[in-house]
C-alpha cells in the first residue's frame, strides 16, 4: 500500500469518527428540543386548562350617569354569566365564586345566561348542590337572571330555588330606600327566538312611565344591542355569551373564537352613543374551546354614581 493510499484510509477513518460525533450531537440536540417542547407543551396545556379556566378575575368598574338617583350612589351590582357548569366549572369552583361575590356585599346580583353546559349530564344531586350554592349568594336588593341560548326550562327550577327572579322579556323597578327607582329589564335569548324587545320595554308604553329613568338591560347575546337601540334608549347593557373569545390574540386584541350573536361585540366594553355595554368573559367554557388564554373567567363588579 502506498503512502497516498495509507493517508486516504486515515482520512476516511477520521471522517467516520467526525460523522459519528456529528450524529451523536444531532441526536442529543434533537432529544433536548423534544424535551423542551414537551415540557413547554405540558406547562401550556396545564395553564390553559387548569389555571386560566378557573382563576377568576374581578373586573371592577364605576358607572357614572347623571340619571342615577342619589339614593343609588354607591350601589353595587355584580354580574356573573355563562357558568356552563360541567365544563371547567364545578361545585368547588362555584363555592369560591360565591365567596368572592359575598365578600363584596352586592346590592344586586344578575346572571346573564347559560347555567349548565349542553354537553354535561348533571345529576339530581349536583342540581341540588348547584341550587344551594347559588342560593348562598347574598344581595340586599335581589338576584335576577335571564336565560341564555343553552338554558332549558328546567334551569328555571334551579334558579328559582336559588331565589333568583327570572326575567323573560320583563322589567322590574328597583328601589333603594327612597321613592326613586331604576329600571331593570331582562330579555330572553334571541338565538332561541324567545326574545321580545317590545314586551321587555313595555314599561315605556305605560302612561305613568318615567322617560328619564336610569335603565339597565340584561341580555345574553350582545349583538342584539343595535336592534334594541333603534327603538329604545338604554343606559347600561350587561351581556354574556361571547366569553370575550375565550382565547384572545395579544397586541392586536382579537378574539380567536366568535359566536353567533356575538360576532360584532365580543370585547369586554363598548360605548355606543349614550349607551354603555359590558360583556362578561363568563365563568366556564363551551364546546368551541375548553381552554382559555389571555382571557380569564370573570366576575363583573359595578358601582353606580351620578357624579
C-alpha positions in Angstrom: 0.0 0.0 0.0 1.4 3.3 -1.0 1.7 6.3 1.3 -1.1 8.1 -0.6 -3.4 5.1 0.0 -2.5 5.0 3.7 -3.3 8.7 4.1 -6.5 8.2 2.2 -7.6 5.4 4.6 -6.7 7.5 7.6 -8.7 10.4 6.2 -11.7 8.1 5.8 -11.4 6.9 9.4 -11.2 10.4 10.7 -14.3 11.4 8.6 -16.2 8.4 10.0 -15.3 9.4 13.6 -16.4 13.0 12.8 -19.6 11.8 11.3 -20.3 9.7 14.4 -19.7 12.7 16.7 -21.9 14.8 14.5 -24.7 12.3 14.6 -24.4 11.9 18.4 -24.6 15.7 18.8 -27.6 15.9 16.5 -29.4 13.1 18.4 -28.6 14.8 21.7 -29.8 18.2 20.4 -33.0 16.6 19.0 -33.8 14.9 22.3 -33.2 18.2 24.2 -35.5 20.1 21.8 -38.2 17.4 22.1 -37.9 17.5 25.9 -38.1 21.3 25.9 -41.1 21.3 23.5 -42.7 18.6 25.6 -42.2 20.4 28.9 -43.4 23.7 27.3 -46.5 22.0 25.8 -47.3 20.3 29.2 -47.0 23.6 31.0 -49.1 25.4 28.3 -51.8 22.7 28.5 -51.8 22.7 32.3 -52.0 26.5 32.5 -54.7 27.0 29.8 -56.8 24.1 31.0 -56.4 24.0 34.8 -55.3 27.5 35.8 -56.6 30.1 33.4 -60.0 28.5 33.2 -60.7 28.7 37.0 -58.6 31.6 38.2 -61.4 34.1 38.3 -60.6 37.8 37.9 -62.8 40.6 39.4 -63.4 43.3 36.9 -64.4 46.4 38.8 -65.9 49.4 37.0 -67.5 52.7 38.2 -70.7 53.6 36.3 -71.3 57.4 36.2 -74.5 58.8 34.9 -76.5 61.9 35.9 -79.7 59.9 35.6 -78.8 57.6 38.5 -80.8 58.7 41.6 -78.8 60.0 44.5 -80.2 57.2 46.7 -78.3 54.8 44.3 -74.9 56.4 44.7 -72.5 53.6 45.6 -74.9 50.9 44.7 -73.0 47.7 44.0 -74.0 45.3 41.1 -72.3 42.0 40.4 -72.8 40.3 37.1 -72.0 36.6 36.5 -72.6 34.8 33.3 -72.0 31.6 31.3 -71.2 29.3 34.2 -71.5 26.3 31.8 -71.5 24.0 34.9 -69.8 20.8 33.9 -67.3 22.4 31.5 -64.4 23.7 33.6 -66.6 24.9 36.5 -67.9 22.5 39.2 -69.3 22.8 42.7 -66.0 23.5 44.4 -65.2 26.3 41.9 -68.7 27.7 42.4 -68.2 27.8 46.2 -65.1 30.0 45.7 -67.0 32.3 43.3 -69.9 32.7 45.8 -67.4 33.5 48.5 -65.8 36.2 46.2 -69.3 37.7 45.5 -70.4 37.8 49.1 -67.1 39.3 50.2 -68.1 42.4 48.1 -71.6 42.7 49.7 -73.5 43.4 46.5 -76.9 45.1 46.4 -77.9 43.5 43.1 -76.6 40.3 41.5 -77.5 39.5 37.9 -76.9 36.3 35.9 -76.9 36.7 32.1 -77.5 33.2 31.0 -76.1 29.7 30.2 -76.0 27.9 33.6 -75.2 24.3 32.6 -73.1 23.1 29.8 -75.0 21.4 26.9 -72.6 18.5 26.8 -72.9 17.8 30.6 -75.5 15.4 32.0 -76.0 16.8 35.5 -77.3 14.5 38.2 -80.1 15.4 40.6 -77.7 15.6 43.4 -75.5 18.0 41.6 -78.6 20.1 40.7 -79.4 20.4 44.4 -75.8 21.4 45.2 -75.8 23.9 42.4 -79.1 25.4 43.6 -77.8 25.5 47.2 -74.6 27.3 46.3 -76.4 29.9 44.1 -78.9 30.4 47.0 -75.9 31.3 49.2 -75.3 34.4 47.2 -76.4 37.4 49.2 -77.8 40.6 47.6 -79.7 43.2 49.6 -81.9 44.3 46.7 -82.4 41.0 44.9 -81.0 38.5 42.5 -82.1 38.4 38.8 -81.5 36.1 35.9 -82.2 35.7 32.2 -82.0 32.5 30.1 -79.2 32.0 27.6 -79.3 30.1 24.4 -78.3 26.8 26.1 -80.7 27.2 29.1 -83.6 24.7 29.1 -86.8 25.3 31.1 -85.7 23.1 33.9 -82.9 25.5 34.6 -85.7 27.8 35.9 -86.3 25.4 38.8 -82.7 25.6 39.9 -82.6 29.4 39.7 -86.0 29.8 41.4 -84.9 27.5 44.2 -81.8 29.7 44.5 -84.1 32.7 45.0 -83.3 34.4 41.6 -86.1 36.3 39.9 -86.2 35.2 36.3 -87.0 37.9 33.8 -88.4 36.7 30.5 -88.8 39.8 28.4 -89.9 41.6 31.6 -88.9 44.6 33.6 -88.8 45.4 37.3 -88.5 48.7 39.2 -85.7 48.6 41.8 -86.0 50.9 44.8 -83.3 51.7 47.3 -84.6 53.4 50.5 -86.4 56.2 48.5 -89.3 56.8 46.1 -86.8 57.0 43.2 -86.1 53.9 41.2 -84.0 52.4 38.4 -85.5 50.1 35.8 -84.1 46.6 35.3 -85.1 44.8 32.0 -84.3 41.2 31.2 -84.5 39.9 27.7 -84.7 36.2 26.7 -82.3 34.6 24.1 -82.6 35.8 20.6 -80.9 32.7 19.2 -83.7 30.6 20.7 -86.2 33.0 19.1 -87.6 33.8 22.5 -86.7 37.4 22.6 -89.4 40.1 22.5 -87.9 43.5 22.7 -91.2 45.4 22.7 -92.6 43.3 25.5 -89.4 43.7 27.5 -89.6 47.5 27.1 -93.3 47.7 27.7 -92.7 50.0 30.8 -92.1 52.9 28.4 -95.6 52.4 26.9 -97.3 52.9 30.2 -98.9 56.3 30.7 -97.2 56.7 34.1 -93.7 55.8 32.8 -90.7 58.0 33.6 -89.0 58.7 30.3 -85.7 59.7 32.1 -85.5 56.6 34.4 -82.0 55.0 34.5 -82.3 51.8 32.6 -80.2 48.6 32.9 -80.9 45.8 30.3 -79.8 42.2 30.8 -79.4 40.3 27.5 -77.5 37.2 26.6 -76.3 37.9 23.0 -74.6 41.3 22.8 -75.2 41.8 19.1 -78.9 42.5 19.8 -77.9 45.9 21.3 -78.1 47.5 17.8 -81.7 46.2 17.3 -82.7 47.5 20.7 -81.3 50.9 20.3 -83.2 51.5 17.0 -86.4 51.8 19.1 -85.5 52.3 22.8 -83.0 54.1 25.0 -80.9 52.1 27.4 -78.2 53.4 29.7 -76.4 50.2 30.6 -76.3 46.9 28.9 -75.0 43.8 30.6 -74.4 40.8 28.3 -72.7 37.4 28.2 -72.4 34.7 25.5 -69.2 35.9 23.8 -66.8 34.7 26.6 -64.7 37.6 25.1 -63.4 35.0 22.7 -62.0 32.5 25.2 -58.6 32.9 23.6 -57.5 36.5 22.7 -54.6 37.3 20.4 -52.3 39.7 22.3 -51.2 43.1 21.0 -54.0 43.2 18.4 -56.6 42.2 21.0 -58.6 40.0 18.7 -60.8 37.1 19.7 -59.9 33.7 18.3 -63.5 32.4 18.6 -66.6 34.3 17.6 -70.1 33.1 18.3 -73.4 33.7 16.6 -75.0 36.6 18.5 -71.6 38.0 19.4 -69.9 38.5 16.1 -69.8 42.3 16.3 -69.4 42.8 20.0 -67.0 40.3 21.7 -64.8 42.5 23.9 -65.5 43.4 27.5 -66.5 47.1 26.9 -68.2 49.3 24.3 -69.5 52.8 24.3 -72.4 53.1 21.8 -73.7 56.6 21.6 -75.2 57.3 25.0 -75.3 53.6 26.0 -72.6 51.5 27.7 -72.2 47.8 27.0 -70.3 45.5 29.3 -69.8 41.9 28.2 -68.8 39.2 30.7 -66.0 36.8 29.8 -68.1 34.2 31.6 -67.1 31.7 34.2 -67.0 28.4 32.3 -66.0 27.4 28.8 -68.1 26.0 25.9 -67.8 23.4 23.1 -65.6 25.6 20.9 -62.8 25.5 23.4 -62.1 24.0 26.8 -59.1 26.3 27.3 -58.6 30.0 27.9 -55.6 32.2 27.0 -55.3 35.9 27.7 -59.0 35.8 28.7 -59.6 34.7 32.3 -63.1 33.9 33.6 -64.5 36.9 35.4 -67.0 38.4 37.9 -68.0 41.9 36.8 -68.4 44.3 39.7 -70.1 47.7 39.1 -70.6 50.7 41.4 -73.2 53.3 40.4 -72.8 57.0 40.8 -74.4 60.2 39.5 -71.2 62.3 39.8 
